[in-house]
C-alpha cells in the first residue's frame, strides 16, 4: 500500500485519467473529490463489497432451478418442433 500525505486542496493522480483531491477536512472525516472517466466505476468500499456480494448471489444457481430451466427449455423446444411439423404437413 502506498501512503501519501496531502493537504487541503492538494491532489494525487492515478495513471493518466484519475485525479483524487482533498476537498475538505473536519475532525476525523475528510472529503475527497474524484475525477475519472465515466467508464471507471468509483464506489465507497462498503458499497463495492455489497455489489460484489449481490453479484455472487446472482451468479449462484441451485441444481433444482437449473433442472427446472432445462426441463422448460426441452418442453418449449418440443412444442416448437411439433408446431413446425404441423405447419409443414399443412403445406
PDB file of N, CA, C and O in Angstrom:
ATOM      1  N   UNK A   1       0.852  -1.178   0.000  1.00  0.00           N
ATOM      2  CA  UNK A   1       0.000   0.000   0.000  1.00  0.00           C
ATOM      3  C   UNK A   1       0.896   1.238   0.000  1.00  0.00           C
ATOM      4  O   UNK A   1       1.839   1.351   0.782  1.00  0.00           O
ATOM      5  N   UNK A   2       0.576   2.133  -0.876  1.00  0.00           N
ATOM      6  CA  UNK A   2       1.282   3.403  -0.940  1.00  0.00           C
ATOM      7  C   UNK A   2       0.558   4.386  -0.034  1.00  0.00           C
ATOM      8  O   UNK A   2      -0.656   4.554  -0.147  1.00  0.00           O
ATOM      9  N   UNK A   3       1.287   5.035   0.862  1.00  0.00           N
ATOM     10  CA  UNK A   3       0.679   6.019   1.769  1.00  0.00           C
ATOM     11  C   UNK A   3       1.248   7.385   1.415  1.00  0.00           C
ATOM     12  O   UNK A   3       2.462   7.586   1.398  1.00  0.00           O
ATOM     13  N   UNK A   4       0.342   8.323   1.131  1.00  0.00           N
ATOM     14  CA  UNK A   4       0.734   9.682   0.767  1.00  0.00           C
ATOM     15  C   UNK A   4       0.098  10.681   1.726  1.00  0.00           C
ATOM     16  O   UNK A   4      -1.003  10.458   2.228  1.00  0.00           O
ATOM     17  N   UNK A   5       0.789  11.765   1.972  1.00  0.00           N
ATOM     18  CA  UNK A   5       0.253  12.848   2.788  1.00  0.00           C
ATOM     19  C   UNK A   5      -0.146  13.984   1.854  1.00  0.00           C
ATOM     20  O   UNK A   5       0.641  14.400   1.004  1.00  0.00           O
ATOM     21  N   UNK A   6      -1.365  14.482   2.011  1.00  0.00           N
ATOM     22  CA  UNK A   6      -1.858  15.579   1.188  1.00  0.00           C
ATOM     23  C   UNK A   6      -2.519  16.606   2.090  1.00  0.00           C
ATOM     24  O   UNK A   6      -3.096  16.253   3.119  1.00  0.00           O
ATOM     25  N   UNK A   7      -2.441  17.852   1.717  1.00  0.00           N
ATOM     26  CA  UNK A   7      -3.105  18.937   2.438  1.00  0.00           C
ATOM     27  C   UNK A   7      -4.380  19.305   1.700  1.00  0.00           C
ATOM     28  O   UNK A   7      -4.592  18.896   0.559  1.00  0.00           O
ATOM     29  N   UNK A   8      -5.218  20.074   2.360  1.00  0.00           N
ATOM     30  CA  UNK A   8      -6.466  20.542   1.763  1.00  0.00           C
ATOM     31  C   UNK A   8      -6.184  21.193   0.405  1.00  0.00           C
ATOM     32  O   UNK A   8      -5.339  22.080   0.289  1.00  0.00           O
ATOM     33  N   UNK A   9      -6.911  20.734  -0.619  1.00  0.00           N
ATOM     34  CA  UNK A   9      -6.756  21.280  -1.966  1.00  0.00           C
ATOM     35  C   UNK A   9      -5.710  20.570  -2.805  1.00  0.00           C
ATOM     36  O   UNK A   9      -5.644  20.783  -4.016  1.00  0.00           O
ATOM     37  N   UNK A  10      -4.889  19.729  -2.184  1.00  0.00           N
ATOM     38  CA  UNK A  10      -3.872  19.011  -2.940  1.00  0.00           C
ATOM     39  C   UNK A  10      -4.460  17.726  -3.527  1.00  0.00           C
ATOM     40  O   UNK A  10      -5.489  17.235  -3.065  1.00  0.00           O
ATOM     41  N   UNK A  11      -3.796  17.195  -4.544  1.00  0.00           N
ATOM     42  CA  UNK A  11      -4.311  16.029  -5.271  1.00  0.00           C
ATOM     43  C   UNK A  11      -3.238  14.968  -5.442  1.00  0.00           C
ATOM     44  O   UNK A  11      -2.048  15.202  -5.232  1.00  0.00           O
ATOM     45  N   UNK A  12      -3.713  13.789  -5.834  1.00  0.00           N
ATOM     46  CA  UNK A  12      -2.836  12.745  -6.349  1.00  0.00           C
ATOM     47  C   UNK A  12      -3.425  12.316  -7.686  1.00  0.00           C
ATOM     48  O   UNK A  12      -4.628  12.438  -7.915  1.00  0.00           O
ATOM     49  N   UNK A  13      -2.574  11.818  -8.555  1.00  0.00           N
ATOM     50  CA  UNK A  13      -3.021  11.354  -9.867  1.00  0.00           C
ATOM     51  C   UNK A  13      -2.722   9.870  -9.972  1.00  0.00           C
ATOM     52  O   UNK A  13      -1.629   9.420  -9.628  1.00  0.00           O
ATOM     53  N   UNK A  14      -3.704   9.112 -10.451  1.00  0.00           N
ATOM     54  CA  UNK A  14      -3.555   7.674 -10.659  1.00  0.00           C
ATOM     55  C   UNK A  14      -3.628   7.433 -12.157  1.00  0.00           C
ATOM     56  O   UNK A  14      -4.647   7.701 -12.794  1.00  0.00           O
ATOM     57  N   UNK A  15      -2.536   6.925 -12.710  1.00  0.00           N
ATOM     58  CA  UNK A  15      -2.490   6.751 -14.159  1.00  0.00           C
ATOM     59  C   UNK A  15      -2.592   8.115 -14.829  1.00  0.00           C
ATOM     60  O   UNK A  15      -2.170   9.126 -14.269  1.00  0.00           O
ATOM     61  N   UNK A  16      -3.150   8.132 -16.023  1.00  0.00           N
ATOM     62  CA  UNK A  16      -3.306   9.392 -16.757  1.00  0.00           C
ATOM     63  C   UNK A  16      -4.693   9.991 -16.624  1.00  0.00           C
ATOM     64  O   UNK A  16      -4.921  11.128 -17.036  1.00  0.00           O
ATOM     65  N   UNK A  17      -5.636   9.225 -16.043  1.00  0.00           N
ATOM     66  CA  UNK A  17      -7.035   9.643 -16.122  1.00  0.00           C
ATOM     67  C   UNK A  17      -7.734   9.878 -14.794  1.00  0.00           C
ATOM     68  O   UNK A  17      -8.844  10.409 -14.782  1.00  0.00           O
ATOM     69  N   UNK A  18      -7.130   9.503 -13.684  1.00  0.00           N
ATOM     70  CA  UNK A  18      -7.825   9.600 -12.401  1.00  0.00           C
ATOM     71  C   UNK A  18      -7.095  10.579 -11.491  1.00  0.00           C
ATOM     72  O   UNK A  18      -5.881  10.503 -11.306  1.00  0.00           O
ATOM     73  N   UNK A  19      -7.879  11.509 -10.926  1.00  0.00           N
ATOM     74  CA  UNK A  19      -7.323  12.508 -10.025  1.00  0.00           C
ATOM     75  C   UNK A  19      -8.149  12.510  -8.741  1.00  0.00           C
ATOM     76  O   UNK A  19      -9.375  12.600  -8.787  1.00  0.00           O
ATOM     77  N   UNK A  20      -7.477  12.409  -7.599  1.00  0.00           N
ATOM     78  CA  UNK A  20      -8.141  12.418  -6.295  1.00  0.00           C
ATOM     79  C   UNK A  20      -7.659  13.665  -5.553  1.00  0.00           C
ATOM     80  O   UNK A  20      -6.459  13.858  -5.358  1.00  0.00           O
ATOM     81  N   UNK A  21      -8.613  14.509  -5.141  1.00  0.00           N
ATOM     82  CA  UNK A  21      -8.296  15.778  -4.492  1.00  0.00           C
ATOM     83  C   UNK A  21      -8.901  15.814  -3.096  1.00  0.00           C
ATOM     84  O   UNK A  21     -10.040  15.391  -2.900  1.00  0.00           O
ATOM     85  N   UNK A  22      -8.144  16.317  -2.126  1.00  0.00           N
ATOM     86  CA  UNK A  22      -8.664  16.524  -0.771  1.00  0.00           C
ATOM     87  C   UNK A  22      -9.482  17.815  -0.826  1.00  0.00           C
ATOM     88  O   UNK A  22      -8.938  18.899  -1.036  1.00  0.00           O
ATOM     89  N   UNK A  23     -10.800  17.681  -0.633  1.00  0.00           N
ATOM     90  CA  UNK A  23     -11.721  18.804  -0.780  1.00  0.00           C
ATOM     91  C   UNK A  23     -12.007  19.476   0.565  1.00  0.00           C
ATOM     92  O   UNK A  23     -12.149  20.697   0.630  1.00  0.00           O
ATOM     93  N   UNK A  24     -12.094  18.681   1.641  1.00  0.00           N
ATOM     94  CA  UNK A  24     -12.450  19.238   2.950  1.00  0.00           C
ATOM     95  C   UNK A  24     -11.948  18.310   4.050  1.00  0.00           C
ATOM     96  O   UNK A  24     -11.876  17.095   3.865  1.00  0.00           O
ATOM     97  N   UNK A  25     -11.605  18.889   5.186  1.00  0.00           N
ATOM     98  CA  UNK A  25     -11.199  18.128   6.377  1.00  0.00           C
ATOM     99  C   UNK A  25     -11.944  18.691   7.577  1.00  0.00           C
ATOM    100  O   UNK A  25     -11.893  19.890   7.852  1.00  0.00           O
ATOM    101  N   UNK A  26     -12.643  17.800   8.294  1.00  0.00           N
ATOM    102  CA  UNK A  26     -13.338  18.204   9.520  1.00  0.00           C
ATOM    103  C   UNK A  26     -13.169  17.087  10.536  1.00  0.00           C
ATOM    104  O   UNK A  26     -13.776  16.025  10.402  1.00  0.00           O
ATOM    105  N   UNK A  27     -12.357  17.321  11.538  1.00  0.00           N
ATOM    106  CA  UNK A  27     -12.125  16.298  12.549  1.00  0.00           C
ATOM    107  C   UNK A  27     -11.495  15.062  11.938  1.00  0.00           C
ATOM    108  O   UNK A  27     -10.447  15.140  11.295  1.00  0.00           O
ATOM    109  N   UNK A  28     -12.143  13.911  12.142  1.00  0.00           N
ATOM    110  CA  UNK A  28     -11.620  12.644  11.617  1.00  0.00           C
ATOM    111  C   UNK A  28     -12.149  12.327  10.221  1.00  0.00           C
ATOM    112  O   UNK A  28     -11.851  11.269   9.667  1.00  0.00           O
ATOM    113  N   UNK A  29     -12.929  13.236   9.659  1.00  0.00           N
ATOM    114  CA  UNK A  29     -13.535  12.982   8.356  1.00  0.00           C
ATOM    115  C   UNK A  29     -12.899  13.870   7.295  1.00  0.00           C
ATOM    116  O   UNK A  29     -12.692  15.064   7.508  1.00  0.00           O
ATOM    117  N   UNK A  30     -12.593  13.267   6.147  1.00  0.00           N
ATOM    118  CA  UNK A  30     -12.106  14.047   5.011  1.00  0.00           C
ATOM    119  C   UNK A  30     -13.037  13.821   3.833  1.00  0.00           C
ATOM    120  O   UNK A  30     -13.651  12.760   3.714  1.00  0.00           O
ATOM    121  N   UNK A  31     -13.140  14.792   2.984  1.00  0.00           N
ATOM    122  CA  UNK A  31     -13.925  14.656   1.761  1.00  0.00           C
ATOM    123  C   UNK A  31     -12.957  14.651   0.595  1.00  0.00           C
ATOM    124  O   UNK A  31     -12.072  15.499   0.487  1.00  0.00           O
ATOM    125  N   UNK A  32     -13.153  13.666  -0.280  1.00  0.00           N
ATOM    126  CA  UNK A  32     -12.317  13.532  -1.462  1.00  0.00           C
ATOM    127  C   UNK A  32     -13.132  13.808  -2.708  1.00  0.00           C
ATOM    128  O   UNK A  32     -14.282  13.383  -2.818  1.00  0.00           O
ATOM    129  N   UNK A  33     -12.542  14.509  -3.630  1.00  0.00           N
ATOM    130  CA  UNK A  33     -13.145  14.693  -4.938  1.00  0.00           C
ATOM    131  C   UNK A  33     -12.401  13.796  -5.913  1.00  0.00           C
ATOM    132  O   UNK A  33     -11.170  13.770  -5.926  1.00  0.00           O
ATOM    133  N   UNK A  34     -13.143  13.065  -6.723  1.00  0.00           N
ATOM    134  CA  UNK A  34     -12.515  12.127  -7.650  1.00  0.00           C
ATOM    135  C   UNK A  34     -12.930  12.476  -9.071  1.00  0.00           C
ATOM    136  O   UNK A  34     -14.118  12.552  -9.383  1.00  0.00           O
ATOM    137  N   UNK A  35     -11.951  12.685  -9.918  1.00  0.00           N
ATOM    138  CA  UNK A  35     -12.189  12.928 -11.331  1.00  0.00           C
ATOM    139  C   UNK A  35     -11.708  11.691 -12.073  1.00  0.00           C
ATOM    140  O   UNK A  35     -10.534  11.327 -12.002  1.00  0.00           O
ATOM    141  N   UNK A  36     -12.630  11.048 -12.787  1.00  0.00           N
ATOM    142  CA  UNK A  36     -12.304   9.824 -13.521  1.00  0.00           C
ATOM    143  C   UNK A  36     -13.224   9.717 -14.736  1.00  0.00           C
ATOM    144  O   UNK A  36     -14.311  10.294 -14.741  1.00  0.00           O
ATOM    145  N   UNK A  37     -12.800   8.986 -15.761  1.00  0.00           N
ATOM    146  CA  UNK A  37     -13.672   8.777 -16.920  1.00  0.00           C
ATOM    147  C   UNK A  37     -14.963   8.067 -16.508  1.00  0.00           C
ATOM    148  O   UNK A  37     -14.983   7.335 -15.519  1.00  0.00           O
ATOM    149  N   UNK A  38     -16.027   8.282 -17.260  1.00  0.00           N
ATOM    150  CA  UNK A  38     -17.328   7.697 -16.927  1.00  0.00           C
ATOM    151  C   UNK A  38     -17.320   6.178 -16.939  1.00  0.00           C
ATOM    152  O   UNK A  38     -18.125   5.554 -16.248  1.00  0.00           O
ATOM    153  N   UNK A  39     -16.424   5.568 -17.714  1.00  0.00           N
ATOM    154  CA  UNK A  39     -16.406   4.105 -17.778  1.00  0.00           C
ATOM    155  C   UNK A  39     -15.698   3.465 -16.579  1.00  0.00           C
ATOM    156  O   UNK A  39     -15.691   2.240 -16.450  1.00  0.00           O
ATOM    157  N   UNK A  40     -15.105   4.276 -15.708  1.00  0.00           N
ATOM    158  CA  UNK A  40     -14.473   3.759 -14.494  1.00  0.00           C
ATOM    159  C   UNK A  40     -15.436   3.974 -13.338  1.00  0.00           C
ATOM    160  O   UNK A  40     -15.808   5.103 -13.018  1.00  0.00           O
ATOM    161  N   UNK A  41     -15.833   2.868 -12.718  1.00  0.00           N
ATOM    162  CA  UNK A  41     -16.775   2.947 -11.606  1.00  0.00           C
ATOM    163  C   UNK A  41     -16.027   3.287 -10.321  1.00  0.00           C
ATOM    164  O   UNK A  41     -14.974   2.719 -10.032  1.00  0.00           O
ATOM    165  N   UNK A  42     -16.584   4.219  -9.560  1.00  0.00           N
ATOM    166  CA  UNK A  42     -15.985   4.630  -8.292  1.00  0.00           C
ATOM    167  C   UNK A  42     -17.041   4.422  -7.213  1.00  0.00           C
ATOM    168  O   UNK A  42     -18.132   4.988  -7.289  1.00  0.00           O
ATOM    169  N   UNK A  43     -16.714   3.603  -6.199  1.00  0.00           N
ATOM    170  CA  UNK A  43     -17.652   3.310  -5.117  1.00  0.00           C
ATOM    171  C   UNK A  43     -16.940   3.419  -3.774  1.00  0.00           C
ATOM    172  O   UNK A  43     -15.731   3.206  -3.682  1.00  0.00           O
ATOM    173  N   UNK A  44     -17.695   3.749  -2.740  1.00  0.00           N
ATOM    174  CA  UNK A  44     -17.166   3.596  -1.385  1.00  0.00           C
ATOM    175  C   UNK A  44     -16.958   2.105  -1.156  1.00  0.00           C
ATOM    176  O   UNK A  44     -17.665   1.284  -1.739  1.00  0.00           O
ATOM    177  N   UNK A  45     -15.997   1.752  -0.316  1.00  0.00           N
ATOM    178  CA  UNK A  45     -15.654   0.346  -0.138  1.00  0.00           C
ATOM    179  C   UNK A  45     -16.840  -0.497   0.312  1.00  0.00           C
ATOM    180  O   UNK A  45     -17.025  -1.604  -0.193  1.00  0.00           O
ATOM    181  N   UNK A  46     -17.652  -0.001   1.254  1.00  0.00           N
ATOM    182  CA  UNK A  46     -18.771  -0.797   1.747  1.00  0.00           C
ATOM    183  C   UNK A  46     -19.821  -1.036   0.662  1.00  0.00           C
ATOM    184  O   UNK A  46     -20.469  -2.083   0.650  1.00  0.00           O
ATOM    185  N   UNK A  47     -19.992  -0.092  -0.234  1.00  0.00           N
ATOM    186  CA  UNK A  47     -20.922  -0.260  -1.357  1.00  0.00           C
ATOM    187  C   UNK A  47     -20.344  -1.264  -2.352  1.00  0.00           C
ATOM    188  O   UNK A  47     -21.064  -2.130  -2.848  1.00  0.00           O
ATOM    189  N   UNK A  48     -19.057  -1.152  -2.642  1.00  0.00           N
ATOM    190  CA  UNK A  48     -18.399  -2.083  -3.555  1.00  0.00           C
ATOM    191  C   UNK A  48     -18.523  -3.515  -3.049  1.00  0.00           C
ATOM    192  O   UNK A  48     -18.797  -4.428  -3.828  1.00  0.00           O
ATOM    193  N   UNK A  49     -18.323  -3.718  -1.745  1.00  0.00           N
ATOM    194  CA  UNK A  49     -18.436  -5.062  -1.166  1.00  0.00           C
ATOM    195  C   UNK A  49     -19.852  -5.609  -1.297  1.00  0.00           C
ATOM    196  O   UNK A  49     -20.028  -6.795  -1.577  1.00  0.00           O
ATOM    197  N   UNK A  50     -20.871  -4.760  -1.099  1.00  0.00           N
ATOM    198  CA  UNK A  50     -22.261  -5.203  -1.260  1.00  0.00           C
ATOM    199  C   UNK A  50     -22.548  -5.578  -2.714  1.00  0.00           C
ATOM    200  O   UNK A  50     -23.230  -6.568  -2.981  1.00  0.00           O
ATOM    201  N   UNK A  51     -22.034  -4.796  -3.639  1.00  0.00           N
ATOM    202  CA  UNK A  51     -22.226  -5.093  -5.059  1.00  0.00           C
ATOM    203  C   UNK A  51     -21.612  -6.453  -5.379  1.00  0.00           C
ATOM    204  O   UNK A  51     -22.232  -7.272  -6.058  1.00  0.00           O
ATOM    205  N   UNK A  52     -20.397  -6.694  -4.893  1.00  0.00           N
ATOM    206  CA  UNK A  52     -19.722  -7.980  -5.129  1.00  0.00           C
ATOM    207  C   UNK A  52     -20.528  -9.132  -4.539  1.00  0.00           C
ATOM    208  O   UNK A  52     -20.670 -10.183  -5.164  1.00  0.00           O
ATOM    209  N   UNK A  53     -21.053  -8.930  -3.338  1.00  0.00           N
ATOM    210  CA  UNK A  53     -21.858  -9.950  -2.656  1.00  0.00           C
ATOM    211  C   UNK A  53     -23.122 -10.269  -3.456  1.00  0.00           C
ATOM    212  O   UNK A  53     -23.463 -11.436  -3.646  1.00  0.00           O
ATOM    213  N   UNK A  54     -23.809  -9.238  -3.918  1.00  0.00           N
ATOM    214  CA  UNK A  54     -25.025  -9.427  -4.713  1.00  0.00           C
ATOM    215  C   UNK A  54     -24.719 -10.109  -6.041  1.00  0.00           C
ATOM    216  O   UNK A  54     -25.491 -10.949  -6.503  1.00  0.00           O
ATOM    217  N   UNK A  55     -23.601  -9.751  -6.652  1.00  0.00           N
ATOM    218  CA  UNK A  55     -23.214 -10.397  -7.906  1.00  0.00           C
ATOM    219  C   UNK A  55     -22.956 -11.882  -7.700  1.00  0.00           C
ATOM    220  O   UNK A  55     -23.332 -12.702  -8.537  1.00  0.00           O
ATOM    221  N   UNK A  56     -22.317 -12.229  -6.590  1.00  0.00           N
ATOM    222  CA  UNK A  56     -22.072 -13.646  -6.291  1.00  0.00           C
ATOM    223  C   UNK A  56     -23.383 -14.387  -6.086  1.00  0.00           C
ATOM    224  O   UNK A  56     -23.542 -15.508  -6.569  1.00  0.00           O
ATOM    225  N   UNK A  57     -24.332 -13.769  -5.369  1.00  0.00           N
ATOM    226  CA  UNK A  57     -25.644 -14.398  -5.155  1.00  0.00           C
ATOM    227  C   UNK A  57     -26.361 -14.600  -6.483  1.00  0.00           C
ATOM    228  O   UNK A  57     -26.951 -15.652  -6.730  1.00  0.00           O
ATOM    229  N   UNK A  58     -26.304 -13.586  -7.329  1.00  0.00           N
ATOM    230  CA  UNK A  58     -26.999 -13.660  -8.622  1.00  0.00           C
ATOM    231  C   UNK A  58     -26.385 -14.724  -9.526  1.00  0.00           C
ATOM    232  O   UNK A  58     -27.078 -15.317 -10.352  1.00  0.00           O
ATOM    233  N   UNK A  59     -25.093 -14.961  -9.369  1.00  0.00           N
ATOM    234  CA  UNK A  59     -24.412 -15.937 -10.225  1.00  0.00           C
ATOM    235  C   UNK A  59     -24.585 -17.365  -9.717  1.00  0.00           C
ATOM    236  O   UNK A  59     -24.260 -18.319 -10.424  1.00  0.00           O
ATOM    237  N   UNK A  60     -25.090 -17.514  -8.511  1.00  0.00           N
ATOM    238  CA  UNK A  60     -25.277 -18.839  -7.938  1.00  0.00           C
ATOM    239  C   UNK A  60     -26.653 -19.367  -8.300  1.00  0.00           C
ATOM    240  O   UNK A  60     -27.665 -18.724  -8.020  1.00  0.00           O
ATOM    241  N   UNK A  61     -26.692 -20.538  -8.921  1.00  0.00           N
ATOM    242  CA  UNK A  61     -27.957 -21.146  -9.311  1.00  0.00           C
ATOM    243  C   UNK A  61     -28.022 -22.532  -8.668  1.00  0.00           C
ATOM    244  O   UNK A  61     -27.068 -23.306  -8.747  1.00  0.00           O
ATOM    245  N   UNK A  62     -29.145 -22.834  -8.038  1.00  0.00           N
ATOM    246  CA  UNK A  62     -29.285 -24.150  -7.424  1.00  0.00           C
ATOM    247  C   UNK A  62     -29.475 -25.201  -8.508  1.00  0.00           C
ATOM    248  O   UNK A  62     -29.905 -24.892  -9.620  1.00  0.00           O
ATOM    249  N   UNK A  63     -29.154 -26.431  -8.178  1.00  0.00           N
ATOM    250  CA  UNK A  63     -29.328 -27.529  -9.142  1.00  0.00           C
ATOM    251  C   UNK A  63     -30.802 -27.693  -9.509  1.00  0.00           C
ATOM    252  O   UNK A  63     -31.128 -27.975 -10.662  1.00  0.00           O
ATOM    253  N   UNK A  64     -31.692 -27.518  -8.530  1.00  0.00           N
ATOM    254  CA  UNK A  64     -33.126 -27.644  -8.802  1.00  0.00           C
ATOM    255  C   UNK A  64     -33.587 -26.601  -9.814  1.00  0.00           C
ATOM    256  O   UNK A  64     -34.320 -26.912 -10.752  1.00  0.00           O
ATOM    257  N   UNK A  65     -33.146 -25.355  -9.611  1.00  0.00           N
ATOM    258  CA  UNK A  65     -33.540 -24.291 -10.530  1.00  0.00           C
ATOM    259  C   UNK A  65     -32.999 -24.564 -11.927  1.00  0.00           C
ATOM    260  O   UNK A  65     -33.692 -24.347 -12.921  1.00  0.00           O
ATOM    261  N   UNK A  66     -31.770 -25.035 -11.999  1.00  0.00           N
ATOM    262  CA  UNK A  66     -31.176 -25.350 -13.287  1.00  0.00           C
ATOM    263  C   UNK A  66     -31.928 -26.493 -13.972  1.00  0.00           C
ATOM    264  O   UNK A  66     -32.151 -26.452 -15.182  1.00  0.00           O
ATOM    265  N   UNK A  67     -32.316 -27.507 -13.206  1.00  0.00           N
ATOM    266  CA  UNK A  67     -33.074 -28.632 -13.764  1.00  0.00           C
ATOM    267  C   UNK A  67     -34.430 -28.162 -14.289  1.00  0.00           C
ATOM    268  O   UNK A  67     -34.871 -28.603 -15.350  1.00  0.00           O
ATOM    269  N   UNK A  68     -35.096 -27.262 -13.544  1.00  0.00           N
ATOM    270  CA  UNK A  68     -36.390 -26.738 -13.988  1.00  0.00           C
ATOM    271  C   UNK A  68     -36.245 -25.949 -15.286  1.00  0.00           C
ATOM    272  O   UNK A  68     -37.069 -26.073 -16.193  1.00  0.00           O
ATOM    273  N   UNK A  69     -35.203 -25.145 -15.367  1.00  0.00           N
ATOM    274  CA  UNK A  69     -34.970 -24.364 -16.587  1.00  0.00           C
ATOM    275  C   UNK A  69     -34.710 -25.291 -17.768  1.00  0.00           C
ATOM    276  O   UNK A  69     -35.250 -25.084 -18.854  1.00  0.00           O
ATOM    277  N   UNK A  70     -33.885 -26.310 -17.556  1.00  0.00           N
ATOM    278  CA  UNK A  70     -33.575 -27.263 -18.626  1.00  0.00           C
ATOM    279  C   UNK A  70     -34.835 -27.989 -19.081  1.00  0.00           C
ATOM    280  O   UNK A  70     -35.041 -28.177 -20.280  1.00  0.00           O
ATOM    281  N   UNK A  71     -35.678 -28.398 -18.140  1.00  0.00           N
ATOM    282  CA  UNK A  71     -36.916 -29.097 -18.482  1.00  0.00           C
ATOM    283  C   UNK A  71     -37.842 -28.189 -19.285  1.00  0.00           C
ATOM    284  O   UNK A  71     -38.432 -28.616 -20.278  1.00  0.00           O
ATOM    285  N   UNK A  72     -37.967 -26.932 -18.851  1.00  0.00           N
ATOM    286  CA  UNK A  72     -38.822 -25.985 -19.574  1.00  0.00           C
ATOM    287  C   UNK A  72     -38.282 -25.761 -20.982  1.00  0.00           C
ATOM    288  O   UNK A  72     -39.055 -25.696 -21.938  1.00  0.00           O
ATOM    289  N   UNK A  73     -36.990 -25.644 -21.114  1.00  0.00           N
ATOM    290  CA  UNK A  73     -36.380 -25.439 -22.422  1.00  0.00           C
ATOM    291  C   UNK A  73     -36.668 -26.636 -23.331  1.00  0.00           C
ATOM    292  O   UNK A  73     -37.013 -26.468 -24.500  1.00  0.00           O
ATOM    293  N   UNK A  74     -36.524 -27.839 -22.783  1.00  0.00           N
ATOM    294  CA  UNK A  74     -36.801 -29.045 -23.583  1.00  0.00           C
ATOM    295  C   UNK A  74     -38.266 -29.088 -23.997  1.00  0.00           C
ATOM    296  O   UNK A  74     -38.582 -29.410 -25.143  1.00  0.00           O
ATOM    297  N   UNK A  75     -39.165 -28.761 -23.059  1.00  0.00           N
ATOM    298  CA  UNK A  75     -40.600 -28.767 -23.344  1.00  0.00           C
ATOM    299  C   UNK A  75     -40.935 -27.742 -24.424  1.00  0.00           C
ATOM    300  O   UNK A  75     -41.662 -28.042 -25.372  1.00  0.00           O
ATOM    301  N   UNK A  76     -40.401 -26.530 -24.274  1.00  0.00           N
ATOM    302  CA  UNK A  76     -40.648 -25.477 -25.265  1.00  0.00           C
ATOM    303  C   UNK A  76     -40.095 -25.870 -26.631  1.00  0.00           C
ATOM    304  O   UNK A  76     -40.723 -25.606 -27.657  1.00  0.00           O
ATOM    305  N   UNK A  77     -38.928 -26.498 -26.645  1.00  0.00           N
ATOM    306  CA  UNK A  77     -38.312 -26.919 -27.904  1.00  0.00           C
ATOM    307  C   UNK A  77     -39.167 -28.000 -28.573  1.00  0.00           C
ATOM    308  O   UNK A  77     -39.354 -27.986 -29.790  1.00  0.00           O
ATOM    309  N   UNK A  78     -39.684 -28.935 -27.771  1.00  0.00           N
ATOM    310  CA  UNK A  78     -40.543 -29.997 -28.304  1.00  0.00           C
ATOM    311  C   UNK A  78     -41.815 -29.400 -28.894  1.00  0.00           C
ATOM    312  O   UNK A  78     -42.235 -29.782 -29.987  1.00  0.00           O
ATOM    313  N   UNK A  79     -42.432 -28.456 -28.167  1.00  0.00           N
ATOM    314  CA  UNK A  79     -43.643 -27.795 -28.665  1.00  0.00           C
ATOM    315  C   UNK A  79     -43.355 -27.077 -29.979  1.00  0.00           C
ATOM    316  O   UNK A  79     -44.170 -27.118 -30.901  1.00  0.00           O
ATOM    317  N   UNK A  80     -42.207 -26.424 -30.070  1.00  0.00           N
ATOM    318  CA  UNK A  80     -41.835 -25.702 -31.285  1.00  0.00           C
ATOM    319  C   UNK A  80     -41.678 -26.677 -32.451  1.00  0.00           C
ATOM    320  O   UNK A  80     -42.141 -26.408 -33.560  1.00  0.00           O
ATOM    321  N   UNK A  81     -41.022 -27.815 -32.193  1.00  0.00           N
ATOM    322  CA  UNK A  81     -40.836 -28.822 -33.243  1.00  0.00           C
ATOM    323  C   UNK A  81     -42.171 -29.380 -33.727  1.00  0.00           C
ATOM    324  O   UNK A  81     -42.352 -29.604 -34.924  1.00  0.00           O
ATOM    325  N   UNK A  82     -43.102 -29.606 -32.807  1.00  0.00           N
ATOM    326  CA  UNK A  82     -44.429 -30.115 -33.176  1.00  0.00           C
ATOM    327  C   UNK A  82     -45.148 -29.092 -34.045  1.00  0.00           C
ATOM    328  O   UNK A  82     -45.742 -29.452 -35.061  1.00  0.00           O
ATOM    329  N   UNK A  83     -45.101 -27.814 -33.656  1.00  0.00           N
ATOM    330  CA  UNK A  83     -45.746 -26.763 -34.435  1.00  0.00           C
ATOM    331  C   UNK A  83     -45.140 -26.663 -35.825  1.00  0.00           C
ATOM    332  O   UNK A  83     -45.865 -26.495 -36.806  1.00  0.00           O
ATOM    333  N   UNK A  84     -43.804 -26.765 -35.922  1.00  0.00           N
ATOM    334  CA  UNK A  84     -43.159 -26.699 -37.227  1.00  0.00           C
ATOM    335  C   UNK A  84     -43.603 -27.867 -38.111  1.00  0.00           C
ATOM    336  O   UNK A  84     -43.846 -27.682 -39.304  1.00  0.00           O
ATOM    337  N   UNK A  85     -43.709 -29.063 -37.535  1.00  0.00           N
ATOM    338  CA  UNK A  85     -44.156 -30.231 -38.302  1.00  0.00           C
ATOM    339  C   UNK A  85     -45.592 -30.053 -38.774  1.00  0.00           C
ATOM    340  O   UNK A  85     -45.930 -30.440 -39.892  1.00  0.00           O
ATOM    341  N   UNK A  86     -46.453 -29.462 -37.916  1.00  0.00           N
ATOM    342  CA  UNK A  86     -47.846 -29.217 -38.289  1.00  0.00           C
ATOM    343  C   UNK A  86     -47.918 -28.249 -39.455  1.00  0.00           C
ATOM    344  O   UNK A  86     -48.709 -28.441 -40.378  1.00  0.00           O
ATOM    345  N   UNK A  87     -47.096 -27.213 -39.418  1.00  0.00           N
ATOM    346  CA  UNK A  87     -47.092 -26.212 -40.499  1.00  0.00           C
ATOM    347  C   UNK A  87     -46.619 -26.852 -41.800  1.00  0.00           C
ATOM    348  O   UNK A  87     -47.224 -26.641 -42.851  1.00  0.00           O
ATOM    349  N   UNK A  88     -45.550 -27.626 -41.735  1.00  0.00           N
ATOM    350  CA  UNK A  88     -45.017 -28.282 -42.922  1.00  0.00           C
ATOM    351  C   UNK A  88     -46.033 -29.272 -43.494  1.00  0.00           C
ATOM    352  O   UNK A  88     -46.211 -29.331 -44.710  1.00  0.00           O
ATOM    353  N   UNK A  89     -46.693 -30.039 -42.647  1.00  0.00           N
ATOM    354  CA  UNK A  89     -47.667 -31.021 -43.141  1.00  0.00           C
ATOM    355  C   UNK A  89     -48.902 -30.336 -43.710  1.00  0.00           C
ATOM    356  O   UNK A  89     -49.582 -30.914 -44.559  1.00  0.00           O
ATOM    357  N   UNK A  90     -49.207 -29.136 -43.271  1.00  0.00           N
ATOM    358  CA  UNK A  90     -50.363 -28.405 -43.794  1.00  0.00           C
ATOM    359  C   UNK A  90     -50.081 -27.860 -45.200  1.00  0.00           C
ATOM    360  O   UNK A  90     -51.002 -27.544 -45.952  1.00  0.00           O
ATOM    361  N   UNK A  91     -48.809 -27.757 -45.534  1.00  0.00           N
ATOM    362  CA  UNK A  91     -48.460 -27.255 -46.881  1.00  0.00           C
ATOM    363  C   UNK A  91     -48.681 -28.342 -47.850  1.00  0.00           C
ATOM    364  O   UNK A  91     -48.456 -28.158 -49.047  1.00  0.00           O
TER     365      UNK A  91
END
